[in-house]
Amino acid sequence: PVPSPKMYKYRNKCEFTCGYHHYREEAKSKAENYHIDAAGDNVNMEANATETKDSSNDIESTNKVNKNGEDEAKTTIIRKKPAAGFLAGGWQGGVHPPHCLQNMPDWSCGLADIINEFHATSPIPPYDSKVHRGIWRTFTIRCSLRTKECMVIVLHAPASGGVGAKEDGSDDYSNVFDREKKRLINMLTEGLIPMPKRIFPENHMYDEAKEEKNAANDVGIRVTSIFFQEYEGLSHPSPEHPVQHAFGKKSLEEKLGQCTFQISPGAFFQTNTEGAEKLYDIVVDRIREVTDDPEKTLMFDVCCGTGTIGLTCLKEGVVGRLVGVDISEPAIADAEVNAEKNGYAQDKPSDKKSITRFVASRAENVLADEMKIIPKSTPIVAVVDPARDGLHGTVVKTLRMNEKIQRLVYVSCNPTGTLVRDGGMLCAPPTKRYPGRPFKVTMAQPVDMFPLTSHCEMVMTFDRMSVEEYNKCHSKKDG
């Protein structure tokens, strides 16, 4: 694969789950083995078994043989403290700080420290997904090292209690919630984000020069936007779920290649900025190969998000017009702003001849109609960058039926799953469901967007089969 420019500390986005950090302490006295504190958080009992663990009661008891050959009972107390971090071992293992993770940047660890300092002193508890009680749920953080901006989105249950709120109202925190919000905002914004000292695994490949350069890039970042997002559901809110702006700017600004992009709280943006530049360079090269007259060439950007790929192609001069489609209204709103930021403002939403046109809708609902209004003489290229679920069957059908599309560039974050499925439908012989001359795969280029993980992005190029190729491959056999 094409390697990421940064192997470590490359993420520009992270999401910390609120919960409890578990840590162990030995019982100081036998009496402590039977103590239950008033809050019910620390429950300690001595067990007779050789080794038992009751996670619901926070017990871990062991029998060890001392130097004299005598059994020595020992009880470890598993204590909990409110915290935010990652669920390394699932909910039962509690949340863990990000400091030892090599892909997490220093600024994310600095913010985690501030958030955990807040949790330690807040009367409002974290959300418990097992009983659906508590308030604080997640902290989503986005940051740009190039603009030194940072956005924090705080997801929380209603202050009056979650779905599992007690009938007696004992977990209603409405009277202190606004005060705690203000205190959190003050803690996050009182200065530059601190850069804590970190300890990495023994096998961490330390490059002193690069580490010093990366550390220098992390300096000078401050929180510039804070949003709160109330959600009563059991899972996770959709990108369109409303947020409440609480501090600073209403978006994050990021620079990528020759372009500048606005990113709103619910909009998608690649989590590795420098890796995204490598990815987009490949897309630009694949389109440049087939655009004989770029100024007259129109690009369909399906699942366009904030318009990053399409606007990059415009800026690089490989296409002259752009139509972007995405299901997310916040992303399309950002795309329209980004077009203006980079010199390609859409004249009017109804103007079919603007250099850029962005449509907020499911691609399967509008792509066919958008194709119909394009003049027949206009050369078309298409780029698709779907989520892990891949393309809807109607989108595949529309792409196949419009034979003016001679090249399709598919950017996939699920290359062993939905890319295989969609590629099969794009390249299969015509059927009633999927008519039109099929495509053929002409290039596949993996890009390591997620170093230190097993995941990668794939840029796969599909070219339309010529009539001669199709007849040769799919002609009926004699007899």
GUTOR-491758 format. One line per field, with one value per residue (C-alpha): residue in one letter; chain; z, y, x. Coordinates in steps of 0.5 Angstrom, whole numbers. Layout:
<recs>
type <- A,...
mol <- A,...
zz <- Z,...
yy <- Y,...
xx <- X,...
</recs>
This chain:
<recs>
type <- P,V,P,S,P,K,M,Y,K,Y,R,N,K,C,E,F,T,C,G,Y,H,H,Y,R,E,E,A,K,S,K,A,E,N,Y,H,I,D,A,A,G,D,N,V,N,M,E,A,N,A,T,E,T,K,D,S,S,N,D,I,E,S,T,N,K,V,N,K,N,G,E,D,E,A,K,T,T,I,I,R,K,K,P,A,A,G,F,L,A,G,G,W,Q,G,G,V,H,P,P,H,C,L,Q,N,M,P,D,W,S,C,G,L,A,D,I,I,N,E,F,H,A,T,S,P,I,P,P,Y,D,S,K,V,H,R,G,I,W,R,T,F,T,I,R,C,S,L,R,T,K,E,C,M,V,I,V,L,H,A,P,A,S,G,G,V,G,A,K,E,D,G,S,D,D,Y,S,N,V,F,D,R,E,K,K,R,L,I,N,M,L,T,E,G,L,I,P,M,P,K,R,I,F,P,E,N,H,M,Y,D,E,A,K,E,E,K,N,A,A,N,D,V,G,I,R,V,T,S,I,F,F,Q,E,Y,E,G,L,S,H,P,S,P,E,H,P,V,Q,H,A,F,G,K,K,S,L,E,E,K,L,G,Q,C,T,F,Q,I,S,P,G,A,F,F,Q,T,N,T,E,G,A,E,K,L,Y,D,I,V,V,D,R,I,R,E,V,T,D,D,P,E,K,T,L,M,F,D,V,C,C,G,T,G,T,I,G,L,T,C,L,K,E,G,V,V,G,R,L,V,G,V,D,I,S,E,P,A,I,A,D,A,E,V,N,A,E,K,N,G,Y,A,Q,D,K,P,S,D,K,K,S,I,T,R,F,V,A,S,R,A,E,N,V,L,A,D,E,M,K,I,I,P,K,S,T,P,I,V,A,V,V,D,P,A,R,D,G,L,H,G,T,V,V,K,T,L,R,M,N,E,K,I,Q,R,L,V,Y,V,S,C,N,P,T,G,T,L,V,R,D,G,G,M,L,C,A,P,P,T,K,R,Y,P,G,R,P,F,K,V,T,M,A,Q,P,V,D,M,F,P,L,T,S,H,C,E,M,V,M,T,F,D,R,M,S,V,E,E,Y,N,K,C,H,S,K,K,D,G
mol <- A,A,A,A,A,A,A,A,A,A,A,A,A,A,A,A,A,A,A,A,A,A,A,A,A,A,A,A,A,A,A,A,A,A,A,A,A,A,A,A,A,A,A,A,A,A,A,A,A,A,A,A,A,A,A,A,A,A,A,A,A,A,A,A,A,A,A,A,A,A,A,A,A,A,A,A,A,A,A,A,A,A,A,A,A,A,A,A,A,A,A,A,A,A,A,A,A,A,A,A,A,A,A,A,A,A,A,A,A,A,A,A,A,A,A,A,A,A,A,A,A,A,A,A,A,A,A,A,A,A,A,A,A,A,A,A,A,A,A,A,A,A,A,A,A,A,A,A,A,A,A,A,A,A,A,A,A,A,A,A,A,A,A,A,A,A,A,A,A,A,A,A,A,A,A,A,A,A,A,A,A,A,A,A,A,A,A,A,A,A,A,A,A,A,A,A,A,A,A,A,A,A,A,A,A,A,A,A,A,A,A,A,A,A,A,A,A,A,A,A,A,A,A,A,A,A,A,A,A,A,A,A,A,A,A,A,A,A,A,A,A,A,A,A,A,A,A,A,A,A,A,A,A,A,A,A,A,A,A,A,A,A,A,A,A,A,A,A,A,A,A,A,A,A,A,A,A,A,A,A,A,A,A,A,A,A,A,A,A,A,A,A,A,A,A,A,A,A,A,A,A,A,A,A,A,A,A,A,A,A,A,A,A,A,A,A,A,A,A,A,A,A,A,A,A,A,A,A,A,A,A,A,A,A,A,A,A,A,A,A,A,A,A,A,A,A,A,A,A,A,A,A,A,A,A,A,A,A,A,A,A,A,A,A,A,A,A,A,A,A,A,A,A,A,A,A,A,A,A,A,A,A,A,A,A,A,A,A,A,A,A,A,A,A,A,A,A,A,A,A,A,A,A,A,A,A,A,A,A,A,A,A,A,A,A,A,A,A,A,A,A,A,A,A,A,A,A,A,A,A,A,A,A,A,A,A,A,A,A,A,A,A,A,A,A,A,A,A,A,A,A,A,A,A,A,A,A,A,A,A,A,A,A,A,A,A,A,A,A,A,A,A,A,A,A,A,A,A,A
zz <- 0,-1,6,11,12,19,23,30,33,26,28,28,31,37,41,49,52,59,64,70,70,74,79,84,91,96,103,108,114,115,117,110,107,109,108,103,102,102,95,93,89,93,95,99,101,103,99,101,94,91,86,85,81,82,77,80,87,85,89,87,92,92,96,96,100,103,105,111,107,110,106,106,104,100,98,92,92,85,85,80,79,73,67,60,55,51,52,51,55,54,59,64,64,65,61,60,58,51,53,51,44,39,34,39,38,45,44,45,51,54,53,56,63,63,62,67,72,71,72,78,81,78,82,75,74,67,63,65,58,62,66,62,68,69,64,61,55,50,48,41,39,32,31,26,27,21,23,31,32,36,37,43,42,49,48,54,57,59,65,68,67,62,59,66,70,77,79,85,81,85,79,76,76,73,78,77,70,67,73,71,63,65,69,64,58,63,64,57,54,60,56,51,51,55,52,58,58,55,56,50,49,49,42,40,34,36,31,35,30,28,35,36,30,31,38,36,31,37,41,41,40,44,44,39,39,44,43,47,44,48,46,50,45,47,42,38,35,27,24,23,31,33,37,42,40,47,46,40,33,30,25,25,19,16,10,6,-1,-4,-1,6,8,14,18,22,28,24,18,16,15,14,20,18,14,11,9,6,1,-1,-2,-6,-10,-13,-15,-18,-22,-24,-27,-30,-35,-38,-38,-45,-44,-37,-37,-41,-36,-31,-25,-21,-13,-10,-2,-3,5,5,-2,-1,-7,-12,-10,-10,-17,-19,-16,-19,-26,-28,-28,-30,-26,-20,-18,-11,-7,0,5,10,10,15,10,4,8,9,2,-1,4,2,-5,-4,0,-5,-11,-14,-11,-13,-16,-14,-12,-18,-23,-27,-30,-24,-23,-17,-15,-8,-7,0,-1,-2,-8,-10,-10,-14,-18,-24,-25,-24,-30,-34,-34,-36,-44,-48,-51,-44,-42,-35,-30,-23,-16,-11,-3,1,8,10,8,0,-5,-6,-12,-15,-15,-18,-23,-25,-26,-31,-35,-36,-41,-42,-35,-38,-32,-25,-19,-12,-6,-1,7,7,1,3,4,0,-5,-7,-7,-11,-16,-18,-19,-23,-28,-28,-35,-36,-33,-32,-26,-28,-35,-39,-41,-35,-33,-32,-26,-29,-23,-15,-10,-3,2,9,12,19,21,27,25,20,16,10,4,-3,-9,-15,-22,-26,-34,-38,-43,-50,-55,-58,-51,-49,-55,-55,-48,-48,-55,-55,-57,-63,-63
yy <- 0,7,9,14,20,20,13,15,21,22,22,29,26,22,20,19,14,17,11,9,7,1,1,-4,-3,-8,-9,-5,-9,-15,-10,-7,-13,-13,-5,-2,5,9,11,3,4,0,-7,-11,-18,-24,-30,-37,-40,-40,-35,-31,-25,-22,-16,-13,-13,-11,-17,-20,-25,-30,-35,-35,-39,-35,-37,-41,-45,-42,-40,-33,-30,-23,-19,-14,-8,-6,1,6,13,17,18,19,14,8,1,-3,-9,-7,-4,-9,-7,0,6,7,13,14,16,9,9,10,13,18,25,29,34,29,26,33,34,27,30,36,32,27,32,35,28,27,34,34,31,29,22,19,15,7,4,-2,1,8,12,18,24,25,20,22,27,28,32,34,38,41,42,47,52,50,50,44,43,39,36,33,28,28,25,29,33,30,23,18,13,9,15,13,14,18,23,22,22,29,34,39,44,43,42,49,50,44,46,53,50,45,50,54,48,47,54,57,56,52,45,42,36,31,26,19,12,8,0,-3,-4,3,5,12,17,23,28,26,26,33,35,33,35,42,42,40,46,52,49,51,49,54,51,47,44,40,35,32,25,20,14,8,8,14,20,21,26,30,30,37,40,47,51,53,57,60,58,54,50,47,50,45,46,40,40,47,47,50,46,48,42,42,38,32,32,27,28,23,22,22,29,28,21,24,28,22,19,25,25,18,20,26,22,17,22,26,20,20,28,30,37,38,45,41,35,34,30,26,26,21,21,27,29,36,36,35,30,34,41,38,35,42,46,41,43,35,37,43,42,38,35,33,28,26,24,29,36,38,36,39,45,45,43,49,54,50,51,59,59,56,60,56,59,56,62,59,52,52,54,47,51,53,50,47,44,40,36,33,27,19,18,13,18,23,21,18,25,29,25,27,34,34,35,29,32,33,28,25,22,19,18,14,14,11,9,2,0,1,3,2,-2,3,7,2,1,8,8,2,5,12,10,17,15,12,12,11,11,8,10,4,4,-3,-7,-14,-13,-8,-6,-14,-14,-7,-9,-15,-12,-6,-12,-17,-18,-14,-17,-14,-11,-8,-7,-3,-5,-7,-4,-7,-7,-3,-1,-2,2,1,7,6,11,8,6,1,-2,-8,-3,1,5,2,6,2,4,2,3,2,-4,-2,-5,-10,-12,-14,-17,-21,-23,-24,-27,-33,-39,-43,-49
xx <- 0,2,5,2,6,6,6,5,0,-3,-11,-14,-21,-22,-28,-27,-33,-35,-35,-31,-23,-22,-16,-14,-11,-10,-14,-10,-14,-18,-24,-23,-25,-32,-33,-38,-38,-44,-44,-44,-38,-33,-35,-30,-31,-26,-28,-26,-24,-17,-19,-25,-27,-34,-34,-41,-38,-31,-28,-22,-19,-13,-10,-2,3,8,16,14,9,3,-3,-4,-11,-10,-16,-15,-20,-23,-24,-28,-27,-31,-27,-27,-22,-23,-26,-20,-24,-31,-36,-34,-27,-28,-25,-17,-13,-11,-4,0,-4,1,-4,-6,-3,-1,-6,-12,-8,-8,-15,-17,-13,-17,-24,-22,-20,-27,-30,-26,-30,-37,-43,-46,-44,-42,-47,-48,-51,-53,-58,-59,-57,-52,-51,-44,-44,-38,-33,-32,-25,-23,-17,-13,-5,-5,-10,-9,-16,-20,-27,-30,-37,-40,-46,-50,-57,-62,-60,-67,-64,-63,-68,-67,-68,-70,-78,-76,-72,-65,-61,-64,-58,-62,-61,-53,-52,-52,-47,-43,-43,-40,-35,-33,-32,-28,-23,-23,-21,-17,-11,-7,-8,-3,2,3,9,7,10,9,10,17,17,15,19,22,25,28,28,21,18,21,18,11,12,13,7,2,4,0,-7,-13,-20,-24,-31,-35,-42,-47,-51,-57,-59,-64,-63,-60,-55,-52,-55,-55,-50,-56,-58,-58,-53,-52,-47,-44,-37,-33,-33,-39,-34,-27,-22,-18,-13,-12,-7,-9,-16,-19,-25,-30,-32,-38,-40,-44,-40,-35,-28,-22,-18,-11,-10,-4,-6,-12,-7,-4,-11,-13,-7,-9,-16,-13,-8,-14,-18,-13,-11,-18,-20,-18,-21,-22,-26,-31,-31,-36,-35,-40,-38,-43,-43,-39,-39,-36,-34,-26,-25,-29,-26,-19,-20,-23,-17,-12,-15,-17,-25,-29,-35,-38,-44,-44,-49,-49,-55,-52,-55,-49,-44,-47,-48,-41,-39,-43,-39,-32,-34,-34,-28,-24,-27,-32,-39,-45,-49,-56,-59,-63,-57,-56,-50,-46,-39,-41,-48,-49,-55,-57,-61,-60,-56,-61,-66,-63,-57,-61,-65,-58,-56,-61,-60,-53,-52,-51,-44,-41,-36,-37,-33,-35,-32,-36,-33,-39,-39,-38,-45,-43,-47,-54,-56,-60,-54,-50,-56,-55,-48,-48,-54,-50,-45,-42,-39,-32,-29,-31,-26,-29,-26,-27,-26,-29,-25,-26,-33,-38,-32,-32,-40,-41,-35,-38,-45,-41,-37,-42,-46,-52,-58,-65,-64,-57,-57,-52,-45,-41,-34,-28,-22,-16,-12,-13,-9,-9,-7,-5,-10,-10,-2,-2,-8,-11,-15,-13,-17,-17,-18,-20,-21,-27,-26,-32,-32,-32,-37,-31,-29,-36,-38,-31,-32,-40,-42,-46,-42,-44,-49
</recs>
